[in-house]
Amino acid sequence: MLRHGRYTLLYASLRIGLCGLGTGAHSAGVGWIGSTDVQQKDDGKFMRINVYSQELTNEIVHLEKKSNTGVVYHAAQIVLHSSEYLHHPPEDDDRSAVTFWLPKSSYRRESMAKAFERIAEIFRSAGPGGLD
């Protein structure tokens, strides 16, 4: 919860951590943290991304990029709300987005899919509150 003047904003924080995989490679772990955890000091291994309810849209984009090495990368992107006053002309689409690049292995893809299913459960079951 964030207080700004007379308004209270409710938000969820997505915590992305890096955990070593033996040879120095890294793997992203995702989990939700509550407002009490926001007060705690991180040890530098986590990055918190706040997306406020007023920025949420239902616009989801599947990205596919081929690198110069021939590897094809896929991502799911959540496009965030942006004021139309910022885009002149309207074709100037430089809106912010949160992009989740898919892991290669089916095990890690399924693990992340389950994490996003948990997020969906929270959206559906959380009590009333927040702003639109």
C-alpha positions as CSV (number, residue, x, y, z in Angstrom):
1,M,0.0,0.0,0.0
2,L,1.4,3.4,-0.9
3,R,0.0,6.7,0.5
4,H,0.1,9.7,-1.7
5,G,-1.6,12.7,-0.3
6,R,-5.2,11.7,0.5
7,Y,-5.1,8.7,-1.9
8,T,-4.0,5.1,-1.0
9,L,-2.7,3.1,-3.9
10,L,-2.8,-0.7,-3.6
11,Y,-0.2,-2.5,-5.6
12,A,1.5,-5.9,-6.0
13,S,5.2,-6.2,-6.4
14,L,6.8,-8.7,-8.7
15,R,10.0,-9.9,-7.2
16,I,12.5,-11.4,-9.6
17,G,15.6,-13.0,-8.2
18,L,18.7,-14.6,-9.7
19,C,19.8,-18.0,-8.4
20,G,23.0,-19.6,-9.6
21,L,23.0,-22.8,-11.6
22,G,26.4,-24.2,-11.0
23,T,28.6,-22.8,-13.8
24,G,27.7,-19.1,-13.3
25,A,24.5,-19.2,-15.4
26,H,21.5,-17.6,-13.8
27,S,17.8,-18.4,-13.6
28,A,15.0,-16.0,-12.8
29,G,12.7,-16.9,-9.9
30,V,9.4,-15.0,-9.6
31,G,7.2,-14.5,-6.6
32,W,4.9,-11.9,-5.1
33,I,5.8,-10.0,-2.0
34,G,3.4,-8.3,0.3
35,S,3.4,-4.7,1.5
36,T,5.2,-5.6,4.7
37,D,8.1,-7.0,2.7
38,V,8.5,-3.7,0.9
39,Q,9.9,-2.3,4.2
40,Q,12.7,-4.8,4.3
41,K,16.0,-4.1,2.8
42,D,17.0,-6.4,-0.1
43,D,20.5,-7.8,-0.3
44,G,20.9,-6.7,-3.9
45,K,19.8,-10.1,-5.4
46,F,16.3,-9.0,-6.1
47,M,14.7,-6.4,-8.4
48,R,11.2,-5.3,-7.6
49,I,8.9,-4.1,-10.4
50,N,5.8,-2.1,-9.4
51,V,2.9,-1.8,-11.9
52,Y,0.1,0.2,-10.5
53,S,-3.6,-0.7,-11.2
54,Q,-4.1,2.4,-13.3
55,E,-1.3,1.2,-15.7
56,L,-2.7,-2.3,-16.2
57,T,-4.2,-3.2,-19.6
58,N,-5.5,-6.5,-21.0
59,E,-3.2,-6.0,-24.0
60,I,-0.8,-9.0,-24.2
61,V,1.6,-9.4,-27.1
62,H,3.5,-12.5,-28.1
63,L,7.0,-11.5,-29.3
64,E,9.3,-13.6,-31.4
65,K,12.9,-12.4,-32.1
66,K,15.6,-14.1,-34.1
67,S,19.1,-13.3,-33.0
68,N,22.1,-13.0,-35.3
69,T,23.2,-16.4,-34.1
70,G,19.9,-18.0,-35.4
71,V,18.4,-18.6,-32.0
72,V,14.7,-17.7,-31.9
73,Y,13.5,-16.1,-28.6
74,H,9.9,-15.8,-27.5
75,A,8.3,-13.5,-25.0
76,A,5.0,-12.5,-23.4
77,Q,4.6,-8.8,-23.1
78,I,2.1,-6.9,-21.0
79,V,1.6,-3.4,-22.6
80,L,1.0,-0.7,-20.0
81,H,-1.5,2.2,-20.2
82,S,0.0,5.4,-21.5
83,S,-1.7,8.8,-22.0
84,E,-2.6,9.5,-25.6
85,Y,-1.0,12.9,-25.1
86,L,2.4,11.3,-25.1
87,H,2.1,9.8,-28.6
88,H,2.3,12.2,-31.6
89,P,1.4,11.0,-34.1
90,P,-0.8,8.2,-32.8
91,E,1.4,5.7,-34.8
92,D,4.3,6.6,-32.4
93,D,3.8,3.5,-30.2
94,D,6.6,3.7,-27.6
95,R,4.4,2.7,-24.7
96,S,6.0,1.0,-21.7
97,A,5.6,-2.7,-21.3
98,V,6.7,-5.5,-19.0
99,T,8.3,-8.3,-21.1
100,F,8.9,-11.8,-19.9
101,W,11.3,-13.7,-22.1
102,L,10.5,-17.4,-22.1
103,P,13.1,-19.9,-20.9
104,K,14.3,-22.6,-23.2
105,S,13.4,-25.8,-21.3
106,S,9.9,-27.0,-21.1
107,Y,10.4,-27.6,-17.3
108,R,11.1,-23.9,-16.7
109,R,8.4,-22.8,-19.0
110,E,5.9,-24.9,-17.1
111,S,7.2,-23.6,-13.8
112,M,6.7,-20.0,-14.9
113,A,3.3,-20.8,-16.3
114,K,2.3,-22.1,-12.9
115,A,3.6,-18.9,-11.3
116,F,1.4,-16.8,-13.7
117,E,-1.5,-19.1,-12.9
118,R,-1.0,-18.2,-9.2
119,I,-1.0,-14.5,-10.2
120,A,-4.4,-15.1,-11.9
121,E,-5.7,-16.8,-8.7
122,I,-4.7,-13.7,-6.7
123,F,-6.5,-11.4,-9.2
124,R,-9.7,-13.5,-9.0
125,S,-9.7,-14.1,-5.2
126,A,-8.4,-10.9,-3.6
127,G,-10.9,-8.9,-1.7
128,P,-12.3,-5.5,-2.8
129,G,-10.0,-2.5,-3.0
130,G,-7.7,-0.7,-5.3
131,L,-8.2,1.9,-8.0
132,D,-9.1,1.5,-11.7
